[in-house]
Amino acid sequence: MPPSAIACEEGRMLEPIFGLVVALLLGGYLLLSIVRPEKF
């Protein structure tokens, strides 16, 4: 298997994890801004 194919496999595995992390961060920020708006 060429190295580029291995990198592509890693990218396919990391993409949903990265999306999940971003969604969790945005959700946490949204919750904080709703619960404690004076901080923002």
C-alpha distance matrix in Angstrom:
0.0 3.8 6.6 8.3 6.5 7.2 10.5 11.2 11.0 13.3 15.5 16.0 17.1 19.3 21.0 23.3 24.1 25.2 27.2 28.9 29.9 31.3 33.2 34.6 35.8 37.4 39.0 40.4 41.8 43.4 45.0 46.3 47.7 49.5 50.8 51.7 52.2 54.4 51.4 49.9
3.8 0.0 3.8 5.5 5.5 6.8 9.1 10.2 11.2 13.1 14.7 15.9 17.4 19.0 20.5 23.3 24.1 24.6 26.7 28.7 29.4 30.6 32.7 34.3 35.1 36.7 38.6 39.9 41.0 42.7 44.5 45.7 46.9 48.9 50.3 51.0 51.3 53.4 50.3 48.6
6.6 3.8 0.0 3.8 5.4 5.1 6.3 8.7 9.9 10.7 12.4 14.4 15.6 16.6 18.4 21.4 21.8 21.9 24.4 26.5 26.8 27.9 30.3 31.8 32.3 34.0 36.1 37.2 38.1 40.1 41.9 42.8 44.1 46.2 47.6 48.1 48.4 50.3 47.2 45.5
8.3 5.5 3.8 0.0 3.8 5.4 5.1 6.2 8.7 9.9 10.5 12.4 14.4 15.3 16.3 19.5 20.4 20.2 22.3 24.8 25.3 26.0 28.3 30.1 30.6 32.0 34.2 35.6 36.3 38.1 40.1 41.2 42.2 44.3 45.9 46.4 46.5 48.5 45.5 43.6
6.5 5.5 5.4 3.8 0.0 3.8 5.4 5.0 6.3 8.7 9.8 10.6 12.6 14.3 15.4 18.1 19.3 19.8 21.6 23.7 24.7 25.7 27.6 29.4 30.4 31.7 33.6 35.1 36.2 37.7 39.6 40.9 42.1 43.9 45.5 46.3 46.5 48.8 45.9 44.1
7.2 6.8 5.1 5.4 3.8 0.0 3.8 5.4 5.1 6.3 8.7 9.9 10.8 12.4 14.4 16.9 17.4 18.2 20.5 22.2 22.9 24.3 26.4 27.8 28.7 30.5 32.2 33.4 34.7 36.5 38.1 39.3 40.7 42.6 43.9 44.7 45.1 47.3 44.3 42.7
10.5 9.1 6.3 5.1 5.4 3.8 0.0 3.8 5.4 5.1 6.2 8.7 9.9 10.5 12.1 15.2 15.6 15.7 18.1 20.2 20.6 21.6 24.0 25.5 26.1 27.8 29.8 31.0 32.0 33.8 35.7 36.7 37.9 40.0 41.4 42.0 42.2 44.3 41.3 39.6
11.2 10.2 8.7 6.2 5.0 5.4 3.8 0.0 3.8 5.4 5.0 6.2 8.7 9.9 10.5 13.5 14.8 15.0 16.7 19.0 20.0 20.8 22.8 24.7 25.6 26.8 28.7 30.3 31.3 32.8 34.7 36.1 37.1 39.0 40.6 41.5 41.6 43.9 41.1 39.3
11.0 11.2 9.9 8.7 6.3 5.1 5.4 3.8 0.0 3.8 5.4 5.1 6.4 8.8 10.2 12.3 13.4 14.5 16.3 17.9 19.2 20.6 22.2 23.8 25.1 26.6 28.1 29.6 31.1 32.5 34.1 35.6 37.0 38.6 40.0 41.1 41.5 43.9 41.2 39.6
13.3 13.1 10.7 9.9 8.7 6.3 5.1 5.4 3.8 0.0 3.8 5.4 5.1 6.1 8.6 11.0 11.1 12.0 14.4 16.0 16.6 18.2 20.3 21.5 22.5 24.3 25.9 27.1 28.5 30.3 31.8 33.0 34.5 36.3 37.6 38.4 39.0 41.2 38.3 36.8
15.5 14.7 12.4 10.5 9.8 8.7 6.2 5.0 5.4 3.8 0.0 3.8 5.4 5.1 6.0 9.2 10.1 10.0 12.0 14.3 15.0 15.9 18.0 19.8 20.6 22.0 23.9 25.4 26.5 28.0 29.9 31.2 32.3 34.2 35.7 36.5 36.8 39.1 36.3 34.5
16.0 15.9 14.4 12.4 10.6 9.9 8.7 6.2 5.1 5.4 3.8 0.0 3.8 5.6 5.5 7.5 9.4 10.4 11.5 13.4 15.1 16.1 17.5 19.4 20.9 22.0 23.4 25.2 26.6 27.8 29.5 31.2 32.4 33.9 35.5 36.7 37.0 39.6 37.0 35.3
17.1 17.4 15.6 14.4 12.6 10.8 9.9 8.7 6.4 5.1 5.4 3.8 0.0 3.8 5.7 6.6 7.2 9.2 10.9 11.9 13.4 15.2 16.5 17.8 19.4 21.1 22.2 23.7 25.5 26.8 28.1 29.7 31.3 32.8 34.0 35.3 36.0 38.5 35.8 34.4
19.3 19.0 16.6 15.3 14.3 12.4 10.5 9.9 8.8 6.1 5.1 5.6 3.8 0.0 3.8 5.8 5.2 6.0 8.6 9.9 10.5 12.2 14.2 15.3 16.5 18.3 19.8 21.0 22.5 24.2 25.7 27.0 28.5 30.2 31.5 32.4 33.0 35.4 32.5 31.1
21.0 20.5 18.4 16.3 15.4 14.4 12.1 10.5 10.2 8.6 6.0 5.5 5.7 3.8 0.0 3.8 5.5 5.1 6.2 8.6 10.0 10.7 12.3 14.3 15.5 16.6 18.2 20.0 21.2 22.4 24.3 25.8 27.0 28.6 30.2 31.3 31.6 34.1 31.5 29.8
23.3 23.3 21.4 19.5 18.1 16.9 15.2 13.5 12.3 11.0 9.2 7.5 6.6 5.8 3.8 0.0 3.8 5.4 4.9 6.1 8.6 9.8 10.3 12.2 14.2 15.2 16.1 18.1 19.8 20.7 22.2 24.1 25.5 26.7 28.2 29.7 30.2 33.0 30.6 29.1
24.1 24.1 21.8 20.4 19.3 17.4 15.6 14.8 13.4 11.1 10.1 9.4 7.2 5.2 5.5 3.8 0.0 3.8 5.4 5.1 6.3 8.7 9.8 10.6 12.4 14.3 15.2 16.5 18.4 19.9 21.0 22.5 24.3 25.7 26.8 28.1 28.9 31.4 28.8 27.6
25.2 24.6 21.9 20.2 19.8 18.2 15.7 15.0 14.5 12.0 10.0 10.4 9.2 6.0 5.1 5.4 3.8 0.0 3.8 5.4 5.2 6.3 8.6 9.9 10.7 12.4 14.2 15.4 16.6 18.3 20.0 21.2 22.6 24.4 25.8 26.6 27.1 29.5 26.7 25.2
27.2 26.7 24.4 22.3 21.6 20.5 18.1 16.7 16.3 14.4 12.0 11.5 10.9 8.6 6.2 4.9 5.4 3.8 0.0 3.8 5.5 5.2 6.1 8.6 9.9 10.6 12.1 14.2 15.3 16.3 18.2 19.9 21.0 22.4 24.2 25.4 25.6 28.4 26.0 24.3
28.9 28.7 26.5 24.8 23.7 22.2 20.2 19.0 17.9 16.0 14.3 13.4 11.9 9.9 8.6 6.1 5.1 5.4 3.8 0.0 3.8 5.5 5.1 6.1 8.6 9.9 10.3 12.1 14.2 15.1 16.3 18.2 19.8 20.9 22.2 23.7 24.5 27.3 25.0 23.7
29.9 29.4 26.8 25.3 24.7 22.9 20.6 20.0 19.2 16.6 15.0 15.1 13.4 10.5 10.0 8.6 6.3 5.2 5.5 3.8 0.0 3.8 5.5 5.1 6.2 8.6 9.8 10.5 12.3 14.1 15.3 16.5 18.3 20.0 21.0 22.0 22.8 25.2 22.6 21.5
31.3 30.6 27.9 26.0 25.7 24.3 21.6 20.8 20.6 18.2 15.9 16.1 15.2 12.2 10.7 9.8 8.7 6.3 5.2 5.5 3.8 0.0 3.8 5.5 5.1 6.1 8.5 9.9 10.6 12.2 14.2 15.4 16.4 18.3 19.9 20.7 20.9 23.5 20.9 19.3
33.2 32.7 30.3 28.3 27.6 26.4 24.0 22.8 22.2 20.3 18.0 17.5 16.5 14.2 12.3 10.3 9.8 8.6 6.1 5.1 5.5 3.8 0.0 3.8 5.5 5.2 6.0 8.5 9.9 10.4 12.1 14.2 15.2 16.4 18.2 19.6 19.9 22.9 20.9 19.3
34.6 34.3 31.8 30.1 29.4 27.8 25.5 24.7 23.8 21.5 19.8 19.4 17.8 15.3 14.3 12.2 10.6 9.9 8.6 6.1 5.1 5.5 3.8 0.0 3.8 5.5 5.0 6.0 8.5 9.7 10.4 12.1 14.1 15.2 16.2 17.7 18.7 21.5 19.3 18.4
35.8 35.1 32.3 30.6 30.4 28.7 26.1 25.6 25.1 22.5 20.6 20.9 19.4 16.5 15.5 14.2 12.4 10.7 9.9 8.6 6.2 5.1 5.5 3.8 0.0 3.8 5.4 5.1 6.2 8.6 9.9 10.6 12.2 14.2 15.3 16.0 16.7 19.1 16.5 15.4
37.4 36.7 34.0 32.0 31.7 30.5 27.8 26.8 26.6 24.3 22.0 22.0 21.1 18.3 16.6 15.2 14.3 12.4 10.6 9.9 8.6 6.1 5.2 5.5 3.8 0.0 3.8 5.4 5.1 6.1 8.6 9.9 10.4 12.3 14.2 15.1 15.1 17.9 15.9 14.1
39.0 38.6 36.1 34.2 33.6 32.2 29.8 28.7 28.1 25.9 23.9 23.4 22.2 19.8 18.2 16.1 15.2 14.2 12.1 10.3 9.8 8.5 6.0 5.0 5.4 3.8 0.0 3.8 5.4 5.0 6.2 8.6 9.8 10.6 12.2 13.9 14.6 17.7 16.1 15.0
40.4 39.9 37.2 35.6 35.1 33.4 31.0 30.3 29.6 27.1 25.4 25.2 23.7 21.0 20.0 18.1 16.5 15.4 14.2 12.1 10.5 9.9 8.5 6.0 5.1 5.4 3.8 0.0 3.8 5.4 5.1 6.1 8.5 9.9 10.5 11.7 13.0 15.7 13.7 13.3
41.8 41.0 38.1 36.3 36.2 34.7 32.0 31.3 31.1 28.5 26.5 26.6 25.5 22.5 21.2 19.8 18.4 16.6 15.3 14.2 12.3 10.6 9.9 8.5 6.2 5.1 5.4 3.8 0.0 3.8 5.5 5.1 6.1 8.6 9.9 10.2 10.5 13.1 11.0 9.9
43.4 42.7 40.1 38.1 37.7 36.5 33.8 32.8 32.5 30.3 28.0 27.8 26.8 24.2 22.4 20.7 19.9 18.3 16.3 15.1 14.1 12.2 10.4 9.7 8.6 6.1 5.0 5.4 3.8 0.0 3.8 5.5 5.1 6.2 8.6 9.9 9.8 13.2 12.1 10.8
45.0 44.5 41.9 40.1 39.6 38.1 35.7 34.7 34.1 31.8 29.9 29.5 28.1 25.7 24.3 22.2 21.0 20.0 18.2 16.3 15.3 14.2 12.1 10.4 9.9 8.6 6.2 5.1 5.5 3.8 0.0 3.8 5.5 5.1 6.1 8.3 9.6 12.9 12.1 11.9
46.3 45.7 42.8 41.2 40.9 39.3 36.7 36.1 35.6 33.0 31.2 31.2 29.7 27.0 25.8 24.1 22.5 21.2 19.9 18.2 16.5 15.4 14.2 12.1 10.6 9.9 8.6 6.1 5.1 5.5 3.8 0.0 3.8 5.4 5.1 5.6 7.2 9.9 8.5 8.9
47.7 46.9 44.1 42.2 42.1 40.7 37.9 37.1 37.0 34.5 32.3 32.4 31.3 28.5 27.0 25.5 24.3 22.6 21.0 19.8 18.3 16.4 15.2 14.1 12.2 10.4 9.8 8.5 6.1 5.1 5.5 3.8 0.0 3.8 5.7 5.4 4.7 8.1 7.5 6.7
49.5 48.9 46.2 44.3 43.9 42.6 40.0 39.0 38.6 36.3 34.2 33.9 32.8 30.2 28.6 26.7 25.7 24.4 22.4 20.9 20.0 18.3 16.4 15.2 14.2 12.3 10.6 9.9 8.6 6.2 5.1 5.4 3.8 0.0 3.8 5.8 5.8 9.5 10.2 9.9
50.8 50.3 47.6 45.9 45.5 43.9 41.4 40.6 40.0 37.6 35.7 35.5 34.0 31.5 30.2 28.2 26.8 25.8 24.2 22.2 21.0 19.9 18.2 16.2 15.3 14.2 12.2 10.5 9.9 8.6 6.1 5.1 5.7 3.8 0.0 3.8 6.3 9.0 9.6 10.8
51.7 51.0 48.1 46.4 46.3 44.7 42.0 41.5 41.1 38.4 36.5 36.7 35.3 32.4 31.3 29.7 28.1 26.6 25.4 23.7 22.0 20.7 19.6 17.7 16.0 15.1 13.9 11.7 10.2 9.9 8.3 5.6 5.4 5.8 3.8 0.0 3.8 5.5 6.0 7.9
52.2 51.3 48.4 46.5 46.5 45.1 42.2 41.6 41.5 39.0 36.8 37.0 36.0 33.0 31.6 30.2 28.9 27.1 25.6 24.5 22.8 20.9 19.9 18.7 16.7 15.1 14.6 13.0 10.5 9.8 9.6 7.2 4.7 5.8 6.3 3.8 0.0 3.8 5.4 5.6
54.4 53.4 50.3 48.5 48.8 47.3 44.3 43.9 43.9 41.2 39.1 39.6 38.5 35.4 34.1 33.0 31.4 29.5 28.4 27.3 25.2 23.5 22.9 21.5 19.1 17.9 17.7 15.7 13.1 13.2 12.9 9.9 8.1 9.5 9.0 5.5 3.8 0.0 3.8 5.5
51.4 50.3 47.2 45.5 45.9 44.3 41.3 41.1 41.2 38.3 36.3 37.0 35.8 32.5 31.5 30.6 28.8 26.7 26.0 25.0 22.6 20.9 20.9 19.3 16.5 15.9 16.1 13.7 11.0 12.1 12.1 8.5 7.5 10.2 9.6 6.0 5.4 3.8 0.0 3.8
49.9 48.6 45.5 43.6 44.1 42.7 39.6 39.3 39.6 36.8 34.5 35.3 34.4 31.1 29.8 29.1 27.6 25.2 24.3 23.7 21.5 19.3 19.3 18.4 15.4 14.1 15.0 13.3 9.9 10.8 11.9 8.9 6.7 9.9 10.8 7.9 5.6 5.5 3.8 0.0
